[in-house]
Amino acid sequence: MFGLFGNNDGVFLSRGDFKNAEVDNYISYEDGEFVCFLIKSPDEEHCFTNKGYYRLKGTDLDRYEFNRHKLEDVEFELAGRFDGDVEVKFIIGGDKINVDINKAQSEQAKDLYKILYKLSSVQNFEEDDYSDVFEQFLDN
């Protein structure tokens, strides 16, 4: 699941596999929150919902709600000739985040980049649900 050479690149989980991620236990489904993208690596889980971003690293969970934490400096780093991953980088709430994704899933990583870039340009701290920004990229 995590590569032939034991690397730590993340992979996108399909909707049916969200329950296999620990971070899924912290999503507020009862408040209308839903998972849009979930990336799992051996060391981290990155979860993007219609309301925020979660990062589970070891036993530490960070939660950044889009209506309270500014998203900025969204970047996409292409895989180099010998790289096994692509990277989506951004700053949220002043914290630098780097999500390494297996390059076999670079198309999904590009979709995530586009969503985060768009979200950073339309982010409004009065809005608490960004379903419309994610909607065009989600499989129905």
Backbone as a chain_set.jsonl record, in Angstrom:
{"seq": "MFGLFGNNDGVFLSRGDFKNAEVDNYISYEDGEFVCFLIKSPDEEHCFTNKGYYRLKGTDLDRYEFNRHKLEDVEFELAGRFDGDVEVKFIIGGDKINVDINKAQSEQAKDLYKILYKLSSVQNFEEDDYSDVFEQFLDN", "coords": {"N": [[0.82, -1.199, 0.0], [2.015, 1.216, 0.651], [4.099, 1.633, -1.115], [6.844, 0.192, -2.955], [9.394, 0.256, -1.852], [9.229, 0.797, 0.822], [8.735, 3.467, 1.367], [7.586, 6.655, 2.67], [5.498, 7.887, 1.402], [2.286, 9.302, 0.979], [-0.964, 7.93, 0.293], [-3.998, 8.371, -1.488], [-7.063, 7.616, -0.033], [-9.922, 5.712, -0.917], [-13.446, 6.478, -0.778], [-14.777, 4.308, 0.449], [-12.806, 3.32, 2.06], [-12.319, 5.135, 4.06], [-13.051, 4.64, 6.678], [-11.004, 3.099, 7.599], [-9.051, 4.743, 8.464], [-7.58, 6.394, 11.186], [-8.081, 9.087, 11.738], [-10.655, 9.493, 10.881], [-12.324, 9.07, 13.016], [-12.578, 11.488, 14.28], [-14.055, 13.292, 12.859], [-16.777, 15.505, 12.522], [-19.424, 14.288, 11.774], [-22.068, 14.405, 12.552], [-22.601, 17.1, 12.525], [-22.815, 17.796, 9.909], [-20.402, 17.689, 8.631], [-18.151, 16.369, 6.22], [-15.881, 14.043, 4.697], [-13.626, 14.956, 2.186], [-11.134, 14.54, 0.931], [-8.755, 12.099, 1.791], [-5.647, 11.302, 2.905], [-3.268, 8.894, 3.458], [-0.375, 7.841, 5.118], [2.389, 5.831, 6.355], [3.181, 7.255, 8.62], [1.549, 9.508, 8.963], [-1.733, 11.027, 8.733], [-3.719, 12.844, 6.55], [-6.465, 14.819, 6.354], [-9.028, 16.278, 4.553], [-11.855, 18.139, 4.862], [-15.201, 19.394, 4.237], [-15.253, 21.434, 6.003], [-12.792, 21.827, 7.202], [-9.28, 21.088, 7.89], [-7.48, 18.256, 8.907], [-4.732, 16.896, 10.638], [-3.143, 14.041, 11.51], [-0.557, 12.956, 13.317], [1.401, 10.577, 14.488], [0.517, 10.399, 17.776], [-0.642, 12.84, 17.892], [-3.14, 15.129, 17.104], [-3.996, 17.616, 14.871], [-6.243, 20.206, 14.223], [-7.696, 22.286, 11.891], [-9.926, 24.665, 11.291], [-11.592, 25.972, 8.485], [-12.933, 28.382, 8.72], [-11.64, 29.705, 10.679], [-8.892, 29.586, 10.441], [-6.433, 30.849, 8.433], [-5.707, 29.987, 5.107], [-2.956, 29.729, 3.049], [-0.285, 30.454, 0.645], [-0.231, 28.187, -1.145], [1.213, 25.461, -2.749], [2.492, 23.341, -5.373], [4.579, 20.658, -5.848], [6.256, 19.114, -8.35], [7.086, 15.72, -9.214], [10.443, 14.79, -9.254], [12.938, 13.434, -11.453], [13.865, 11.11, -10.168], [12.311, 11.001, -7.971], [9.808, 9.613, -5.864], [7.505, 10.77, -5.251], [4.999, 13.401, -5.224], [4.398, 16.715, -4.032], [2.168, 18.526, -2.004], [2.021, 21.642, -0.726], [1.379, 23.965, 1.872], [0.361, 26.75, 3.924], [-1.351, 26.932, 6.911], [-3.193, 28.544, 9.337], [-0.819, 29.688, 10.151], [0.961, 27.581, 10.316], [3.288, 25.543, 8.62], [2.628, 23.136, 6.214], [3.311, 20.021, 4.721], [2.491, 17.748, 2.374], [3.255, 14.662, 1.345], [2.797, 12.745, -1.505], [2.257, 9.72, -3.197], [3.627, 9.419, -6.401], [2.204, 8.059, -8.336], [-0.357, 8.773, -7.917], [-0.621, 11.349, -8.805], [-2.48, 12.849, -10.3], [-4.764, 13.029, -8.664], [-3.553, 14.42, -6.608], [-3.046, 16.825, -7.894], [-5.667, 17.725, -8.232], [-6.335, 18.146, -5.537], [-4.512, 20.204, -4.945], [-5.531, 22.238, -6.675], [-8.045, 22.685, -5.513], [-7.331, 23.577, -2.919], [-5.897, 25.865, -3.596], [-7.907, 27.418, -4.812], [-9.673, 27.62, -2.644], [-8.088, 29.105, -0.881], [-8.213, 31.562, -2.087], [-10.873, 32.323, -1.953], [-11.597, 32.194, 0.634], [-13.441, 32.968, 3.51], [-14.062, 34.233, 6.605], [-16.561, 34.184, 7.669], [-17.917, 32.132, 6.601], [-18.664, 28.728, 7.109], [-18.76, 26.325, 5.815], [-17.466, 24.759, 3.102], [-18.378, 23.246, 0.967], [-19.127, 23.755, -1.683], [-16.753, 24.521, -2.976], [-15.246, 22.182, -2.967], [-16.928, 20.487, -4.313], [-16.89, 20.263, -7.222], [-14.799, 18.545, -7.697], [-15.248, 16.165, -6.479], [-16.088, 12.721, -6.527], [-19.235, 11.538, -7.339]], "CA": [[0.0, 0.0, 0.0], [2.816, 2.419, 0.778], [5.23, 1.675, -2.022], [7.689, -0.991, -3.03], [10.641, 0.392, -1.114], [8.969, 1.198, 2.19], [8.774, 4.915, 1.534], [6.528, 7.217, 3.502], [4.565, 8.657, 0.586], [0.884, 9.068, 1.262], [-1.863, 7.507, -0.779], [-5.391, 8.769, -1.317], [-7.985, 6.525, 0.259], [-11.245, 5.838, -1.531], [-14.507, 6.699, 0.221], [-15.05, 3.075, 1.179], [-11.698, 3.028, 2.974], [-12.147, 6.194, 5.063], [-13.213, 4.07, 8.027], [-9.736, 2.471, 7.968], [-8.142, 5.787, 8.935], [-7.837, 6.814, 12.568], [-8.601, 10.457, 11.77], [-12.097, 9.439, 10.624], [-13.016, 9.089, 14.309], [-12.65, 12.852, 14.797], [-14.875, 14.105, 11.958], [-18.092, 15.814, 13.11], [-20.456, 13.924, 10.807], [-23.363, 14.83, 13.087], [-22.759, 18.526, 12.235], [-22.8, 17.995, 8.463], [-19.046, 17.633, 8.094], [-17.862, 15.141, 5.479], [-14.523, 13.926, 4.175], [-13.472, 15.176, 0.75], [-9.898, 13.842, 0.583], [-8.042, 11.531, 2.932], [-4.352, 10.795, 2.473], [-2.699, 8.107, 4.56], [0.977, 7.302, 4.998], [2.671, 5.101, 7.59], [3.429, 8.164, 9.74], [0.598, 10.618, 9.063], [-2.987, 11.055, 7.982], [-4.141, 14.198, 6.201], [-7.88, 14.736, 6.017], [-9.628, 17.541, 4.141], [-13.31, 18.057, 4.881], [-15.865, 20.61, 3.786], [-15.142, 22.455, 7.049], [-11.442, 22.043, 7.706], [-8.162, 20.194, 7.617], [-6.994, 17.514, 10.066], [-3.478, 16.166, 10.457], [-2.836, 13.12, 12.6], [0.851, 12.562, 13.231], [1.626, 9.825, 15.724], [-0.634, 10.523, 18.679], [-1.06, 14.247, 17.904], [-4.126, 15.54, 16.106], [-4.16, 19.056, 14.653], [-7.469, 20.502, 13.488], [-7.73, 23.662, 11.418], [-11.208, 24.964, 10.654], [-11.392, 26.971, 7.441], [-13.498, 29.678, 9.093], [-10.831, 30.274, 11.756], [-7.468, 29.493, 10.139], [-6.118, 31.317, 7.085], [-4.998, 29.086, 4.201], [-2.164, 30.569, 2.146], [0.945, 29.93, 0.047], [-0.468, 26.825, -1.643], [2.192, 25.113, -3.773], [2.541, 21.953, -5.852], [5.924, 20.3, -6.286], [6.251, 17.959, -9.244], [8.069, 14.669, -8.942], [11.671, 14.84, -10.037], [13.23, 12.226, -12.224], [14.045, 9.95, -9.301], [11.393, 11.107, -6.832], [8.655, 8.724, -5.866], [6.334, 11.483, -4.756], [4.723, 14.803, -5.488], [4.111, 17.338, -2.751], [1.269, 19.664, -1.884], [2.495, 22.414, 0.418], [0.571, 25.141, 2.181], [0.396, 27.257, 5.291], [-2.688, 27.115, 7.473], [-3.079, 29.007, 10.711], [0.576, 29.996, 10.417], [1.77, 26.359, 10.331], [3.659, 25.007, 7.311], [2.218, 21.746, 6.024], [3.86, 19.39, 3.532], [1.842, 16.453, 2.183], [3.926, 13.845, 0.328], [1.822, 11.843, -2.12], [2.84, 8.823, -4.179], [3.472, 10.064, -7.711], [1.199, 7.336, -9.119], [-1.629, 9.456, -7.675], [-0.376, 12.775, -9.028], [-3.688, 13.53, -10.789], [-5.564, 13.365, -7.483], [-2.807, 15.459, -5.895], [-3.287, 18.078, -8.62], [-7.02, 18.164, -7.862], [-6.25, 18.692, -4.184], [-3.839, 21.498, -5.076], [-6.465, 23.203, -7.272], [-9.068, 23.007, -4.512], [-6.735, 24.392, -1.856], [-5.578, 27.175, -4.17], [-9.169, 28.151, -4.946], [-10.16, 27.897, -1.296], [-7.291, 30.189, -0.301], [-8.6, 32.841, -2.694], [-12.27, 32.67, -1.636], [-11.816, 31.969, 2.062], [-14.165, 34.02, 4.21], [-14.19, 33.725, 7.965], [-17.979, 34.099, 8.022], [-18.391, 30.877, 6.005], [-18.141, 27.564, 7.83], [-18.905, 25.119, 5.003], [-16.93, 25.01, 1.764], [-18.772, 22.134, 0.101], [-19.173, 24.192, -3.079], [-15.401, 24.552, -3.524], [-14.822, 20.796, -3.153], [-17.948, 19.758, -5.08], [-16.56, 19.972, -8.615], [-13.746, 17.541, -7.784], [-15.635, 14.947, -5.774], [-16.84, 11.699, -7.26], [-20.568, 11.387, -6.731]], "C": [[0.856, 1.251, 0.0], [4.088, 2.38, -0.047], [6.129, 0.451, -1.903], [8.902, -0.924, -2.111], [10.431, 0.919, 0.301], [8.999, 2.698, 2.41], [7.571, 5.395, 2.339], [5.543, 8.061, 2.714], [3.137, 8.29, 0.941], [0.133, 8.604, 0.036], [-3.269, 7.993, -0.453], [-6.218, 7.529, -1.03], [-9.294, 6.777, -0.47], [-12.279, 5.984, -0.42], [-14.781, 5.459, 1.064], [-13.98, 2.718, 2.201], [-11.5, 4.083, 4.058], [-12.204, 5.634, 6.48], [-11.937, 3.39, 8.514], [-8.696, 3.475, 8.461], [-8.548, 6.217, 10.341], [-8.5, 8.193, 12.625], [-10.114, 10.508, 11.533], [-12.906, 9.502, 11.922], [-13.228, 10.493, 14.862], [-13.484, 13.791, 13.933], [-16.258, 14.288, 12.577], [-19.205, 15.561, 12.098], [-21.828, 14.421, 11.255], [-23.638, 16.317, 12.84], [-22.684, 18.824, 10.741], [-21.41, 18.003, 7.85], [-18.866, 16.315, 7.337], [-16.458, 15.199, 4.885], [-14.541, 14.115, 2.666], [-12.241, 14.436, 0.218], [-9.282, 13.306, 1.866], [-6.781, 10.864, 2.407], [-3.701, 10.12, 3.67], [-1.296, 7.644, 4.188], [1.264, 6.529, 6.281], [2.786, 6.006, 8.816], [2.347, 9.201, 9.984], [-0.695, 10.302, 8.334], [-3.347, 12.516, 7.777], [-5.578, 14.101, 5.709], [-8.417, 16.13, 5.72], [-11.13, 17.34, 4.092], [-13.887, 19.348, 4.322], [-15.723, 21.74, 4.804], [-13.725, 22.708, 7.539], [-10.445, 20.988, 7.287], [-7.713, 19.563, 8.931], [-5.666, 16.86, 9.7], [-3.245, 15.331, 11.709], [-1.415, 12.624, 12.381], [1.201, 11.889, 14.548], [0.376, 9.876, 16.58], [-1.168, 11.947, 18.741], [-2.012, 14.552, 16.76], [-4.175, 17.058, 16.063], [-5.402, 19.252, 13.816], [-7.466, 21.99, 13.16], [-9.057, 23.886, 10.707], [-11.004, 26.112, 9.673], [-11.971, 28.333, 7.807], [-12.707, 30.347, 10.217], [-9.339, 30.329, 11.439], [-7.217, 29.832, 8.673], [-5.284, 30.278, 6.334], [-4.248, 29.952, 3.195], [-0.942, 29.823, 1.615], [0.815, 28.473, -0.399], [0.481, 26.561, -2.813], [2.061, 23.643, -4.156], [3.954, 21.694, -6.345], [5.855, 19.012, -7.098], [7.302, 16.947, -8.832], [9.279, 14.882, -9.837], [11.895, 13.505, -10.723], [13.313, 10.969, -11.356], [13.145, 9.986, -8.07], [10.254, 10.116, -6.973], [7.394, 9.436, -5.435], [6.191, 12.858, -5.391], [4.366, 15.396, -4.128], [3.122, 18.478, -2.916], [1.685, 20.36, -0.596], [1.575, 23.608, 0.622], [0.833, 25.573, 3.614], [-1.043, 27.417, 5.732], [-2.531, 27.477, 8.944], [-1.651, 29.312, 11.112], [1.502, 28.79, 10.43], [2.037, 25.869, 8.91], [3.334, 23.521, 7.26], [2.804, 21.243, 4.707], [3.251, 17.994, 3.432], [2.536, 15.737, 1.027], [2.945, 12.805, -0.179], [2.529, 11.008, -3.187], [2.583, 9.364, -5.581], [2.514, 9.32, -8.634], [-0.177, 7.981, -8.961], [-1.493, 10.967, -7.893], [-1.598, 13.518, -9.557], [-4.595, 13.926, -9.629], [-4.878, 14.466, -6.674], [-3.001, 16.813, -6.568], [-4.677, 18.616, -8.315], [-7.026, 18.779, -6.467], [-5.599, 20.069, -4.207], [-4.8, 22.562, -5.61], [-7.527, 23.641, -6.271], [-8.492, 23.921, -3.438], [-6.385, 25.787, -2.361], [-6.845, 28.024, -4.289], [-9.711, 28.541, -3.576], [-9.395, 29.057, -0.667], [-7.689, 31.546, -0.868], [-10.028, 33.263, -2.361], [-12.575, 32.57, -0.147], [-12.39, 33.21, 2.736], [-14.444, 33.497, 5.608], [-15.623, 33.736, 8.481], [-18.573, 32.767, 7.552], [-17.818, 29.699, 6.779], [-18.256, 26.26, 7.045], [-18.488, 25.443, 3.573], [-17.22, 23.861, 0.807], [-18.711, 22.518, -1.368], [-17.792, 24.217, -3.724], [-14.922, 23.132, -3.839], [-15.69, 20.055, -4.17], [-17.518, 19.355, -6.483], [-15.509, 18.87, -8.767], [-14.124, 16.209, -7.154], [-16.374, 13.995, -6.691], [-18.181, 11.536, -6.575], [-20.938, 9.943, -6.577]], "O": [[0.467, 2.257, -0.593], [5.065, 3.042, 0.303], [6.158, -0.225, -0.875], [9.38, -1.957, -1.642], [11.366, 1.436, 0.912], [9.261, 3.157, 3.522], [6.66, 4.625, 2.643], [4.823, 8.871, 3.297], [2.818, 7.124, 1.173], [0.537, 8.851, -1.101], [-3.676, 8.022, 0.708], [-6.084, 6.512, -1.71], [-9.721, 7.922, -0.621], [-12.014, 5.653, 0.736], [-14.993, 5.565, 2.272], [-14.216, 1.912, 3.1], [-10.605, 3.945, 4.892], [-11.492, 6.099, 7.37], [-11.795, 3.13, 9.708], [-7.587, 3.092, 8.832], [-9.733, 6.38, 10.632], [-9.372, 8.435, 13.459], [-10.775, 11.463, 11.941], [-14.054, 9.944, 11.913], [-13.983, 10.67, 15.819], [-13.604, 14.973, 14.252], [-16.841, 13.337, 13.096], [-19.849, 16.496, 11.623], [-22.652, 14.812, 10.428], [-24.785, 16.753, 12.936], [-22.51, 19.977, 10.347], [-21.261, 18.296, 6.664], [-19.368, 15.275, 7.763], [-15.927, 16.276, 4.61], [-15.355, 13.521, 1.959], [-12.306, 13.785, -0.824], [-9.288, 13.977, 2.898], [-6.845, 9.967, 1.566], [-3.597, 10.7, 4.751], [-1.061, 7.129, 3.095], [0.457, 6.568, 7.21], [2.515, 5.567, 9.934], [2.231, 9.724, 11.093], [-0.75, 9.444, 7.453], [-3.289, 13.322, 8.705], [-5.867, 13.379, 4.755], [-8.28, 17.046, 6.531], [-11.624, 16.476, 3.368], [-13.153, 20.275, 3.979], [-16.043, 22.888, 4.495], [-13.477, 23.702, 8.222], [-10.721, 20.124, 6.455], [-7.582, 20.249, 9.944], [-5.498, 16.34, 8.597], [-3.162, 15.856, 12.819], [-1.115, 11.96, 11.389], [1.287, 12.54, 15.59], [-0.697, 9.446, 16.157], [-2.05, 12.241, 19.548], [-1.722, 14.268, 15.598], [-4.371, 17.711, 17.088], [-5.606, 18.558, 12.819], [-7.261, 22.837, 14.03], [-9.278, 23.342, 9.624], [-10.334, 27.098, 9.983], [-11.54, 29.345, 7.255], [-13.065, 31.439, 10.658], [-8.596, 31.049, 12.106], [-7.739, 29.165, 7.78], [-4.294, 29.761, 6.851], [-4.846, 30.817, 2.557], [-0.611, 28.726, 2.066], [1.653, 27.635, -0.067], [0.542, 27.348, -3.757], [1.587, 22.817, -3.375], [4.467, 22.442, -7.178], [5.45, 17.963, -6.598], [8.287, 17.287, -8.177], [9.143, 15.126, -11.036], [11.11, 12.569, -10.568], [12.879, 9.893, -11.769], [13.214, 9.096, -7.222], [9.799, 9.825, -8.079], [6.343, 8.817, -5.268], [7.116, 13.394, -6.001], [4.068, 14.664, -3.185], [3.223, 19.285, -3.84], [1.701, 19.759, 0.478], [1.06, 24.185, -0.336], [1.445, 24.852, 4.402], [-1.863, 27.978, 5.004], [-1.828, 26.801, 9.695], [-1.302, 29.207, 12.288], [2.717, 28.955, 10.545], [1.119, 25.79, 8.093], [3.715, 22.753, 8.144], [2.793, 21.954, 3.702], [3.471, 17.155, 4.305], [2.422, 16.15, -0.127], [2.335, 12.074, 0.602], [3.306, 11.535, -3.982], [1.455, 9.727, -5.913], [2.052, 9.891, -9.622], [-1.065, 7.757, -9.785], [-2.172, 11.759, -7.24], [-1.744, 14.711, -9.289], [-5.135, 15.032, -9.611], [-5.544, 15.34, -6.119], [-3.11, 17.835, -5.889], [-4.854, 19.824, -8.156], [-7.652, 19.816, -6.245], [-6.083, 20.997, -3.559], [-4.876, 23.662, -5.062], [-7.866, 24.821, -6.191], [-9.104, 24.93, -3.088], [-6.555, 26.774, -1.645], [-6.855, 29.197, -3.917], [-10.156, 29.672, -3.379], [-9.989, 29.898, 0.007], [-7.52, 32.569, -0.205], [-10.361, 34.442, -2.474], [-13.7, 32.837, 0.277], [-11.904, 34.327, 2.562], [-15.012, 32.416, 5.762], [-15.871, 33.336, 9.619], [-19.611, 32.334, 8.051], [-16.624, 29.67, 7.074], [-17.89, 25.201, 7.553], [-19.086, 26.297, 2.918], [-16.405, 23.543, -0.059], [-18.298, 21.718, -2.207], [-17.678, 23.956, -4.922], [-14.268, 22.907, -4.857], [-15.234, 19.108, -4.81], [-17.757, 18.221, -6.897], [-15.347, 18.32, -9.856], [-13.39, 15.23, -7.287], [-17.182, 14.408, -7.523], [-18.245, 11.41, -5.352], [-22.023, 9.633, -6.085]]}, "num_chains": 1, "name": "protein.A"}
